[in-house]
Amino acid sequence: MFLNIYHLLLTSGKQTIPQEISLAFPWILWKLWKARNSLIFKNVRMEPQEIVSKALDEADGWLRINGILKDDSTEVLWHTDIQCLWQKPLVNILKCNIGASWVLPNRNYGVAWLVRDHQGEAVFHSRRAYSAITTQGEAELLSLLWAVESLAAMKQKNIAFEIWSLNYIPKEGNRAADAIALSVTRDHRYQSYISQSGPFWLNSLLIEEAKGNV
């Protein structure tokens, strides 16, 4: 444990370490401490990959909300005067937007889905990684299948599914789901999860789209 702390403190100031990782060491320390307590008091062992993934997720959200970390391409996309093209579903219908981020056949790729109601409020979202997918088309079909299976298992009904390449909606109308999927391939976040509401680091975009400026 103390060797882990020493290593994090030693490397956090190195210029060769990406900023989103070097700034995350307090969250990593906290997650390591919680994992230690879980092992000692509950006999529950957490995988190292899970500990780091959760720590980086929480750190990234806090750092972006507070303006410490900025993604230039994302900021330009979200805050330009381009009209928001996401459309709210009808009353009693939930809309599920699906995103996929595919790079190369021999690389992991990310998929995500985001469910919102007729007021634009995020209800659920999920993210996961796949590997050994040879084409972009195969990746997007698999992401659609995964979203349908996930929501069926959650016993959700009256769902409208949208994925930009299959439903012929503009890619700008799928920004939120695409951003979550991109976090897998860009930030190497391979931990799969399903969560209520939307990721808090996407709050500004979700609020913008919920306003219905279309």
N, C-alpha and C positions, 0 to 999 in steps of 0.2 A: 504493500500500500504506500509506504513512505518513499520507496524508490519511484513509484508512479508519480507522486507529487513532485519529487525532485526533478524528474525528467520533464514534466510539463512546465515547471517554472524555468528550467534551463533553456528549453526550446521556444518558449512563448515569445521571446524577444528577437528571434532570428529573422532576418529579412527574407530568407529563402522560404519561410513557411507562409502559405497563403493567409491573408488577413482573416478570412472567415474561420480559419482553424486556430490561428494564434490567439484571437480574441475570445475563443470559446473555452479556454482552459478552466475558468471558474465553474462553468456548467459541467465540464467533464469531471472535475474534482468532486462536485456535488453528487453526480451520478455514480461515481466510483464509491463514494462514502455510503450512499444508499444501498448499492449492491453489496457492499461489505456487511452492512447491518442485516440485509435480507438473508445473507448466507449464514451469519452467526445466530440470529434470533429466530429465523423462520426456516432455515435449511433450504432456502431457495437460491439456486445458482443462476445468475444471468449470464448470457453469452456476451463476450467482449464487443462483438459487432452491434448488438442491441443497445448496450450501454452508450457506445460512442454515437450511434445513429440518433438516439433520443436526445443526447446532450447537444449535438450539432443542430438538430431541429429547433430546440428551444432557444439556443443561442442565436441562431439565424433570425428567428422571428423577433426577438427582443432587439437585436442590433439593427435590424432594418426599420422597425417601428420608430426607433429613436434616432434614425438618420445616420447611424455610425457606419453601416454597410449600405452601399448603393449599387444597384445593377443598372448601369447606364442604359442598356438597350431596353430593359423593362420599364424604367422611368419614362423614357421617351414614348413608349407604346401606351402607357397608362395615362399620361398627362398631356398628350397632344390634343389638338382640337378635333381629331378624328371622331366622328359620331359613333357612339356606342351602339353596336348592332345586336347585342344579346336581347332576345325577346322573352318576356315573362310568359309562362304557360297559363292556360285557362284556370278558373277556380276549380278546386278539387282535382287538379292534375299536377303531378310533380314532373319537373323536367330534369333529365340526367344528361349532362354534358360529359363527353368522354375525350380524353387527350392521350396522345401517344408520342413518345420521343424516341425515335430510332436513329442510330448512328451508323453502325457497321454490322455485318452478319456475325462477326465473332465478338461483339461487345454486348454487355447487358443493355436492355432498353427499358424505358419507364412507361408505365401506363397509369392513368388516374381517372376517376369519375367524381363528379360533383352534382349533388341533387339539390334543387331549389324549388320553393313553392311559388304560388301565383303572386306573392308580394315581393319576390326576389330574395327571400331569406334562405340562407344555406341551411339545409336539414341534415345531410350527411356528406362526407367525402371520404375517399379512399385512395391509396397509392400502393403500387407494388412494382417489382422488377421481374423481367423475364430474361432468358438468355438463349442463344443459339437460334435466333429467328432470322431467316435469310433475306426477307424483303420487307419494305415499308408496308405494303399492302397486307401481308400476313400479320404483321404486328398490329395494325389497326383492326383487322377482323378479330384477332385474339382479344384485343382490349374490349371490343364490343361484347364478345361472348362472356368475358369475365365480368363485365358490369351487369349484364342480364342475369347471370348465375348468382352474383352476389346479392342483388336486390330481390331475386326470387327467394333465396335462402332467408332473407330478412322479412319475407312475407309482405313486401311492398307492392301495391297495386296502382293502376292508373298512372303509369310512368311513360313519359315521352322521351325517347332517346335521341340525342344529337351527337354526331361526330362529323367534323367539317368535311372530310373527304368522301363520306358515304351519303350524307344527307344534303349535300350541295348547299350548305349554309356557308356564309363567308367565314374565313378563318378568324377574323376579328370578333365574331360572335362566339368563339370557343376559347377565348383568352384564358379564363380562369382554370379550366381543366388542363389546357396545354401547359400552363405555368407549373402546375403541380407535377405533371408528368416530366417536365423538363428538369425539375429538381432532382430526379433520379439520375439522369445521365450527366447533368452538369455538375452536381454536387456529390455524386456517388452515394446517394441515400437509398440503400437497397432494402431497408427494413419495411416490410409490408404492414399496413394497419388499416382499420376502418374507424372513423371517428364521427361524432356528432358535430353539426354545424360545419363551418369552413375553417381552413387554416388561418390563424390570426394575422400572419404576414401578408395575407391577401385581402385584408379587410377593406382597404381603400378601393380596390378594384370591385369587390363585391358590393360595396355601398354605392359606387358609381353606377353599376349596372342595375341595382335594385331601384334606383331613382327613375328608371324608365326613360332616359333621355334618348329616345330612338325615333 
